[in-house]
Amino acid sequence: MPQAVAAIGVIVTSFVGAAISTTLGVALASAGAFVVGAATIVAAGMAANRLIANLYEMPQIDTDQSRQRTAKSTVEPMKIIYGEALVSGALSFIGVSGEKNKDLYHSVVLAGHEVEAITDIHFDNEVITESQINGGATGGGNVTSGTFGTKGGQVICKINKKLGGSSQVVDADLNTAFASIGTNHKGTGLAYIVTKWTLTKQSQETWDQYSPQNIKGLVKGRKVYDYRLDTELVKPNVDNASFIAYSTNPVWCLIDYMINTDFGMAISPNKIDWDAAVIAADACDATVTIPSGVEKRFTCNGVIFGTDSHKTNINKILSSMNGMLTYTNGQFVIRAGVYEAPTVSLNENHLQGGISLKTSVERSDRFNTVTGTFIDPSQNHKSVEFPTITTADARIRDNSEVLTKEVQLPMTNSQYMAQRIGFKLIKQSDLQQVLIFPANLAGVQVAVGSRVSVTISELGWTNKVFMCLGWNFSDSGNGGVNLTLREDASTAYADPLVGEYLTPAALTQLENSFDEIESPSALLATGGIQNIVLEWDNPELSRVKYIEVYASPDNTWANSQLIGTTQGTQFTHGGSNKIDPVASGNTRYYWVRARGYDFGDDAQALSDRFPNSDTSGVIATVGVVPAGATTLSISGNTVHGFDSGNAFSGTVTSSAASVTASGGTEPYTAYSWSHISTSSGNTPAISNAAISNPTFTATVSSGVSSVSTWEVTVTDSASNTASTYISVSLTWFDTGGGIEP
């Protein structure tokens, strides 16, 4: 197992004896309450090795599932969002309404507080950008484009956004659709989204293909107080809205959590060292150069949970700035992971006893390689590994043995920021000397977390920099203090050069896991007497609902028309075609393509054309009836009927049949029609079985054509007869996209 010790967030406390000597009991009582509430305070008298261990304490990592899973349970941890994070949450309402229950509603709570904005929405890993939702309106609305945009001119998805403000009102769509939702269902103080999914024939393919399980929102979280914005003479004014704004600065996020009385620690703002906070905040906001440009040195973007301890939540925020929180002289002091110059100098004259020096840490606490995870927005805000960080000097120090430390950065969403923290950890790992300095009363002025320069000529030290990890009063009776110091250096906090960052290889885009519809092939067109016969090879029919046939009077796709559909591999284009009837001498150009869904034009619904070009070379001309025929004969084309309406089924009447008798002895005295078979749907009724051009009528359901075969017989004046078979095909199209009863 890799070592898991990381200096990315520590809370220590120090009580400076001279400053609180008369109120020590009160101060300790206050600290004791803090220990119970947060379990984070480290007593000042802790041994050096425990101080070191605390210095490298890791926050408890949250998982993608805990942040982004839509929970179908009655109890869920409250999420507190600082900066920007992709989150889901508890499913607070689900219901169906509308005709045939075609509308499905969800209400998902994203955060337990007011937020700045809810931007993009993710259905599983499919992203609906903010601009695709009602043009980017703050409150959301209809999804107008993209995967879940309108289908067949109908809205299939709507997303309403509720930011949790004090003036929030009930969601209008839920209030209208459900009698159980009243005007008091406001969700005040809760940021949530309401989705409405509409199932129609046009949207069936989309919902079948994606079937979202987790509904997530990209949230810009809490608005926090920024001391630097406060223009009042007396400050802080933490409740003044003029100085409260959305921020990703870790310092202001941490203070917001500490002083919050709802979910935080309810610490009085007067207990915060605001001057130190400003220094740390400015250090975080400083820009650094990275391979792709510039970014702030440290930002805080992530989620903390109401069920976690204060220690866990504070350490997670501190991890984003490699920071430290100390309690000194009755105030909380926040320091970012940057170097601060020493404020106190000590030398041999300040000693009141022998020093103790530890020259290196134990092997179990040493490392020369850092690995870990951060939140990557480019990978749907998942926890992913950042590039392994190591240096040749650190490995040489450890005799070329690779000693790995694994860190988790749940509030960091930049790979370069994560690398920057890793580089600083490795540089700081070189600083292993720990000094116990028994100081006289001059040591009282050294605060935990501050830096001190130490000069001891016997050790060859001149203004050697140390950081104070803790101190306690000496037992010598001389009023001195024992300081626990760890060596430090400004070089350990330097930001990496641009060339030192590692740029990972570009991610491979996974192919769509849904099969595309293959196109038909080998299309042939043959001109016959009064018709053109088309033949082709079909693709695998398990994914094909039917074949569409297109014809054009010239070879351009722009002038083509859909003249019919079939599930077979042949189609006859004749004079009875309702869309484009042809006659002797007419020339047509053809295309065919397969359809897997009734609606939609993506690769899962509709295949490429064959030929796959805007011009076609598949051409044929309708032939003419040969002259001089002497034997009685009769011919005819398939009779087609097509109609549509806002219903699943309807009555369809064909065009008039067209049969031609030739040869024999004119005039032709009689025609007779008889039904032979029906291969699909209902058998149609014939308008008149004794004429040459009857029509056929049947009740037809959408998707199930009426296909039947009829025999027609002609008799001439010499009582000769001739017969032929005619196919009758009737099709109904449901324009309303309704659901099959």
Number of C-alpha atoms within 10 A of each C-alpha: 6 12 16 19 20 27 26 29 26 29 23 23 27 25 25 23 19 13 14 14 11 10 10 15 11 11 15 13 11 12 20 14 11 16 15 10 14 16 14 21 22 20 19 21 16 15 13 20 14 11 22 20 15 21 20 18 20 24 23 16 17 18 12 17 13 17 22 22 19 21 20 14 10 8 8 15 15 21 22 22 28 31 25 26 25 27 28 28 28 21 23 15 14 15 14 17 15 10 9 12 12 15 19 16 20 19 23 24 27 33 27 22 23 23 26 20 21 26 23 18 25 21 16 17 15 15 18 22 17 18 15 22 27 18 15 15 15 17 16 23 20 21 24 22 17 13 15 24 21 17 22 16 9 15 21 24 23 21 22 22 22 28 26 24 17 12 8 17 15 16 20 12 15 23 15 11 15 12 8 9 17 14 10 10 14 18 20 19 18 21 25 27 25 24 23 25 19 23 22 22 21 24 25 19 21 21 16 9 11 15 11 13 12 19 26 26 26 23 26 24 27 24 23 23 24 25 19 14 11 17 12 9 7 7 12 19 18 18 10 10 11 13 19 19 14 20 23 24 26 28 30 24 26 22 23 23 23 20 19 15 12 9 17 19 17 13 17 12 19 13 15 20 17 20 13 15 22 18 15 24 24 15 21 24 16 12 14 16 15 20 13 9 9 11 16 16 23 31 27 30 26 30 26 25 21 16 13 13 17 22 18 20 24 25 25 30 30 31 31 32 31 26 24 22 23 23 23 20 19 19 17 24 26 27 27 27 27 18 17 17 12 17 12 15 17 19 16 15 11 16 19 19 14 10 14 12 14 13 12 14 16 9 9 10 18 20 27 26 24 26 20 20 21 24 27 17 17 10 11 16 19 20 22 18 17 25 19 15 24 20 13 10 14 21 16 12 12 14 9 12 13 14 19 20 23 19 26 27 33 26 29 27 28 20 22 23 25 27 23 23 28 28 26 22 25 24 19 18 19 20 17 18 15 24 21 20 25 24 26 19 18 15 23 21 13 25 26 25 25 21 25 24 20 21 17 14 10 7 7 9 13 12 15 17 21 23 24 22 26 29 30 20 23 16 10 11 7 11 15 23 25 25 28 28 27 24 21 23 19 12 11 19 19 15 18 17 12 14 9 14 18 16 13 9 6 6 8 6 6 6 6 8 7 10 10 16 24 22 22 23 18 11 18 17 21 16 22 18 19 22 28 25 17 22 17 17 14 22 17 11 15 8 17 22 18 19 26 19 23 21 26 22 16 17 19 16 18 10 12 19 16 15 18 20 18 15 14 13 13 18 20 20 27 25 25 24 22 17 15 19 13 20 19 17 15 16 18 24 21 29 30 25 25 28 24 23 21 19 19 19 14 14 15 21 21 24 23 19 19 20 19 14 12 13 16 19 14 19 21 21 21 22 18 14 12 9 8 8 11 10 12 19 19 19 17 21 23 22 27 26 25 20 16 17 15 12 17 20 20 19 16 23 23 24 21 19 21 18 19 14 20 21 16 20 16 13 10 19 12 15 19 15 21 14 17 12 13 16 11 13 19 18 21 23 14 17 14 13 16 16 15 20 15 18 22 22 20 21 19 25 22 17 16 15 22 25 20 21 18 15 15 22 19 26 23 20 13 12 12 14 17 18 18 15 19 22 18 24 23 30 28 24 22 20 15 16 21 17 16 11 5
